[in-house]
Amino acid sequence: METKQNIHELMIDVGKAAKKALTELAVVHTNKKNQALKESAKAIRSAKEFLKEANSTDFKEARQKGLSGSMLDRLLLDESRIEAMAKGLEDIAKLKDPVGTILAEWKRPNGLHIQRVCVPLGVIGIIYESRPNVTADAGGLSLKSGNTAILRGGSESFNSSKVIAECLQQGLRKANLPTTAIQLVPTRDRAAVGEMLKMSDLIDIIVPRGGKSLTQKIQTESRVPVIAHLDGNCHVYIDRAADTQMAVNIVCNSKMRRPGICGATESLVVDKPIAKKTLPNIIDALISAGCEVRGDHKTQMLDSRVRPATEEDWDTEYLDAIISIKQVNGVDEAIEHINTHGSHHTDSIVTKNSSTAQMFLEKIDSAIVLHNASTQFADGGEFGMGAEIGISTGRLHARGPVGVEQLTTFKYVVHGEGQVRS
């Protein structure tokens, strides 16, 4: 039986091993990192049947615990998602290695040559829920950026994540790199998370990826700096100059492609002059796709199937097939509503008016803003970043998809010829 003392000692050992591996990984040649990533992808494909079996075990346990449909969707690994993990690692291998890049350089009047050089962040602790594919994404991105990773996946995905982590370590072994560069916390006990948050001497950054309660808890309790991934209360705004069919397509995709991901639209904001023309088609399409629609009084008058929305709905991340609809007077009111009730994650405008679009893109205070495109594009892979550890909604260090470049910092390298300061 695991005790508090045992878990403390376990996590200290994990942290020390990660710190030791960092000294090698931080300076290793790009070719070796890419070899490890490609070998990891091969290992995932070879372990497909074992992975499906482990995921089936996780899925059955999660169902018995009564996890929501959106959480079960995040947990599931089918053939296409397993292949996507392997391909994601290969895509990361194709990315430019940021480590060692000279970001800026200049020469001082005294002859000193100064360079700002990109370096890894260090030991990264990633704490996440449900989605076992994060194990591959986080491990692969950490490796490519020269960091070592301590991965603490959700207890519901423990068996799946364990197989994936073993595949990543197999890739490291094939490239003659330390397997402790990527470690999965080997216990489901939540006390391990508490230990990680106190390990400021061994962990350099914490990246939480999960629900709002998890992220807020980590931000409150962590002694280690945090790159926050908060909730995704995302919006689509339909402007009076929107194309009706485009609006229907974008809203339905934004909400219903995968309702349980953080880039799914939770609230629709509609300009009143276009509401009667556009909303009946949107509402019908959403309900036909199995979505519950909640709306303000004016929206309810357009369709009897629309349920009343409360003030709480405007602030809710459903992560389910539910959407709220609010009608507003123009883009200024839309911007005010979204900035007030949104989570500063991802918001989109549908309009043919370029001036209105520009105003929206400039004034919406979110990590990702889109024009005439689905909010489901809020994804590091879709941005050409190979993958992501999460979407940062904060302002410090990283904002938006956290990929390879965002997992680095810099140091100053100064070359002299014997200069001394007077």
N, C-alpha and C positions, 0 to 999 in steps of 0.2 A: 504493500500500500504506500502511495506517495504521501510524504509529509511536507509541510511548509519548508522545513530545513532542507529536505531532499531536493525540492524544486528550486530553491535558492542556489544550492550547489550545482545543480544541473544547468541552470541558466548562466551561471558564472563560467562554467566550463565551455558552454556554447559560445559565449561572448569572447572569451580568451582565444578560442580556436579561430573565430572569425577575424579577430584583430591580428593574429599571427599570419593568417592567410592573406590579409590585406597587403602586407609588406611585399609579397610576391606579385599579387594580382595588379596592384596599382601601377606597376612598371612593366608588365609583361607585354610582349609584342602583339600587335593586332591580329596577326595570323594565327597565333595560338588561341586567342579568345574566339576567333571565328571558327576554328577547328572544333573547339569545345561545343559551340552552339550548333554546328552542323551535326556533330556526333550525338548531341542530345536530341535533336529532331529525329534522327534515325532510331534512337532508342525508344522514343515515344511511339513511333510507328510499329516497331517490333513488339512493344509491350501492349499493343492495342487491346488484345483480348483480356489480359490481366487487368488493364485499366477499366475496361467495361465491367468486369466482374466486381472490382473494388467499388466502382461508382454505383453499381446495382445494390451493393450492401449499404452504402451511404444513403441511397435514395429510399430504400425500404425503411431504414431507421428514421429518416427525416419525415416520412409519411406517417409513421406511427406516432411521432412527436407532434404531428399536426401542423407542420410548416405550411405557410401560405403557398398558393399557386405560383406567385412570382418568385418566391425563394426556391421552390422546387425546380422552376425553370432555370434559375441561375446555377443550381447544383448539377443538373443533368449534363452528362457527357455522351453524345452519340457519335457516330462515325465522322460526321462533318465537323463537329467541334474538336474532336481529337486531331483530325487532319489540320484544322485551323491552328491548333497549338503548335504542331510541328512546323507548319509553314511560317507561323509567326516567328519562331526561333531562327529559321532560315532568312526571313526578311530582316531581322535584327542583325544577322551576320553581314548582310549587304550594306548596312548603314555605315556612313563615315564614322570612324572612331574619333570622338572629340578629345580624348586624352592626349595631352602634349601640344594641342593646337595653340599657336601664338595668337591671342586675341587682340593684342595691341603691342606696339613697341616704339620707343623713342630714345633720343640721345640728349643728355643734359649738357649744358655749357661746360661743366667740369669734366666731360668725357665719359661719364657713366652711361652705359647702355642698359636700358630697363625694358623688360618684357613682362607682359601679363599672360600667364600660361594656364591653360585648362587642366585641372586635376580632379580626381575622383572625390566625392563627398566623404567616403570612408566606409564604416560599417553601417548598413542600413537595416533597420528593423521594420518589416512590413507586417501589419496586423490587418487581417481581412476576414470577411464573412462569406460563407456559402460557395462562392465561385472558385472551383478548383483550378480553372484555367489561369487564375491570377498567379498561381504557383509558378507556372511556366513563364508568363509574361514578366513577373517581377524578378525571377531568377535570371532570365535571359538579359533583361535590360541592365540589371546590376552588374552582371558579368561583362557586358560590352563596354560599360562605362568605367570599368576598373574597380568597382565597389564589391565588397562582400555582403552577403544578404543573410539575415536571420528571418525566416518566414514563419509566421504564426497564423495558419489558416483556421477557419471556423471548425468547431468540433464536428459539425454535420458533414464536412467534406474531408475528414481526417484520412480515411482509407484511400480516397482518390488522390489527394495531395501527396500522400506518402509514396505512391507509385511514381508520380510525376517528378518528385524530388529525387528519387532514386535514379530516374532517367537522366536528370540534369547532372547528378554526381558521376554517372557513368560517362557522360560527355566530358566532364572535367578530367576524369581519370585517363581517358583516351588521349587527351591533349597534354598529359603530364602536368596538370595543374592541381593544386590542393583541393580535395573534395569538400573541405570545410569552408570553401569560398561561398557555397550555397548550402545552408542547413535549414531543415524543417524542424521546428520545435517538437521534440518527440513525446509530447504529452497533451492530452485534451484539457488538463486542469487549468482553469482560468487564472490561477495564481501565477502562472508563467507570464501572463500579460503584465500583471502588477510588477513582477521582477524586471521585465524589459524596460518599463517606464522609469525605473530607478537606476538603470545601468549607464549613467552618463559618462562613466570612465571607459566603457567598452563599446557603446553604441553612439554613433555620431548624429543620426537623424532617425525619426520615427515617421512612417507613412501609414496612416490608418485608411482603410478602404472598406466602408460598410455603411450602416444606417447612421442617422443623425445622433442617436443616443451613444453609440460606440465612439464616434468621433469626438463628441463633446466631452465624454468621460476621459478620453485620452488627452485631449487638450488641457483639461482641468488638472489631471493628476501627473502628467509626464514631467520629469526633470530633464528630459531630452528634447531638443528642438523638434517641432512637428511641422510637416507639410500636410495641411488639412485637405481632406476630401469630404466636403459636407454634402448635404442632401441636394437632390436635383429637382427642385420645383421649377420646371422649365415651362416656357410659354411660346405660343405662336400668336402673333398679332396679324389679323386680316384687315388691311387698310382699304379705304373706299376705292382705291385705284387698283385693287387686286383682280387678277384673272380668276373667274369662278372655279373652273375645272382645276386649275393649278392649286387653288386654295383647298379644294376637297382632297386632292391627292396628297398634298403636303401634310395637312392635318391628320388624315387617316394613317399615313406612314409614321408621322411623329408620335402618335399615340399608340397605335396598334401593332406595329412591326414586332416590337418586343416591349410590352408595357412595364416589365419588371426591371429595366435598366435605368441608370441615372440620367441618361439623355432622353428618356421618354417625356413627351409633353404631358403636363398635368393640368394646364389651364389654357383655355382659348380666349383671346381678347379680340373683340370684333368692333369695327367702326360702324356706328349706327346707320349711316346712309346706305351701307351695302348689306346690312343684316338680313332684311327681308328677301333679298335676291340670293344670297349665298348660304345663309345658315340652314334653311330647310334641307338643302342637298347634303351639307356637312353632317347635320344631325342624323339624317336617314342613313348615310353611309356608315357612321359610327355605330349606330344601334344595330344595323344589319351585320356589322362585324363583331357584335357581342359586347359593345361598350356601354356602360351606364353613363347617361348624360345628366349633369346637374347644371342648372342655369339660374340667372337672375330673373326677375318678373317678366321683363320684355322677351326674354328667350323662351320662357315657359309658354307665353302666349302664341308662339310660332308652332309649337308641337306639344301636344298633351302628354307625350311620353317623357318629356323633360322633367326631372325631379327638382324641387326647390334647392338652391344652393344657399348655404349659410356663410357667415363671415369666415368661419373656420376653413371652409373649402378653399378660399383664395390662398391660404398658407399651407395647404396640405400636399405632401408628396405621397401619392397613392401607391405607386409601384404596382398598379393593378389596372384592369380595364375599366377605369372610371375617369371622367374628365369634367371639369367645371368650365362654364362659359359666362363671360362678362362682356356686356356691351358698353362702349365708351364713346365720348364725343371727340374724335380726332386723335392724332398721334401723340400730342402732348399729354392727354389724359391716359393714353395707353402706356406711355413711358413712366408716368407717375405711378400707375397701378403696378406695373411689373417691378420697378425699382423698390416699391414698398413691400410687396408680397412675395417676390421671387427670392431665390437663394443664391443669386449671382453666379449661376452655373452656365446655362445655355438658353438663349432666347432668339426667336426668329421673326422676321417680318415678311409678309407676302404683299408685294405691291409692284406696279409697273412705273411708279413715280420715283425716279432716282433721287430727287431732292428729299422726299419723305424718308426713303430708305437710308440715306446718308445721315439724316438727323437721328433716326432710330439707332443706327450702328454706333454713332458717336455718344449718345446720351444714355443708352442702356448700360448699367454698371455691372456687367457680367463677364466671366472669363472667356466665353465664346458667344459671338453674335453672328447671325446668318441673315442673308437676304435671299428670298425665294428658294429655300432649301430646308429639308427636314432636320429637326433637332437630333435625330438619331445619328447624324454624322458627327456628333460630339464623341469622338473616339480617336485615340492616338494612331491606330492602324489606318483609319480613313484619312488621317492627316498626313500619311506617308511616313510616320514615325516608327513603323514596325509593330509597335505595341505601346502600351502605357501601363504605369503602375496605378494611375488614377487621374481624376480631373481635379486639379487644385482650384479651390474657390477663394483662396487667400491671396494676398498681395506680395508677401515676402518670399523671396527666392524663386518660386515658380508659380505660374498661373496658367490654367488650362491643362491640356494633356501633359502628364509628367512622363517624358520619354528619356532617351539616352542623354541628350544635352542638358536636360533639367536635373539630372542626377550628378552633375559636376559643379565644381566651384573653381576658383583660380588662386594662384599664388604669384608673387612677383619675383622674377629672376633678374638679378642685377650683376652685370659684368663690369669690372673695373681694371685699371692698370696701375694699381698701387695708390689710388686716391685715398687721402685721409681728410676728415672734416676739421676745419679750423674753428 
